Amino acid sequence: ETGVTQTPRHLVMGMTNKKSLKCEQHLGHNAMYWYKQSAKKPLELMFVYSLEERVENNSVPSRFSPECPNSSHLFLHLHTLQPEDSALYLCASSHGSALNEQFFGPGTRLTVL
Amino acid sequence: GQNIDQPTEMTATEGAIVQINCTYQTSGFNGLFWYQQHAGEAPTFLSYNVLDGLEEKGRFSSFLSRSKGYSYLLLKELQMKDSASYLCAVRAGGGNKLTFGTGTQLKVEL
């Protein structure tokens, strides 16, 4: 595996379900990110982890819970979501330095019924 | 806060040149990125500007004017595969947090 991978690629869940999105980076980076991409809206930064510590939480509802067990893995735990949470969830990683670009995974297309 | 504006859609002809503009308002500007995103795929990095001027990379070039809060992405010798969404993103402050525009959907026609 190379680059940034995400599983599952597609997920359909009910509002009472609990599910988790997984992201793995194989680039030796030390910063990881969760973004939400909705139709006709800009990519929205949700969470930033640097050296496995959360350094940014962009006022995301508590029904989204991130977890970063090590520098290569990032999870987004989902529970009691709303239909408006349906979107493409993108993971990205970078070197911690501010001069480096972010590399994105292919995303998880989430549909909440 | 930050505000980033770019056109929603553009159409161009194969073999031609197209310029996609991006304007921004931010404090603590620390770099501007362009990403390309094909439908259903991950955004991929195209270019990075932090100083005024033009950065050229093959068929793609990106320009930045910090005093005007303005950037453009220039695509030459357009190919059908260039049909995609082009995302402008601004970094401000000391961290690596990016704020994205809504993206410009480029359609390349024969």
Interface residues (C-beta under 8 A of the other chain):
Chain A: V4 A31 K40 K41 P42 L43 E44 L45 V48 V55 E56 L90 S94 G96 S97 A98 L99 N100 E101 Q102 F103 F104 G105 P106 G107
Chain B: I4 N30 G31 F33 Y35 G40 E41 A42 P43 T44 F45 Y48 L87 A89 R91 G94 G95 N96 K97 L98 T99 F100 G101 T102 G103
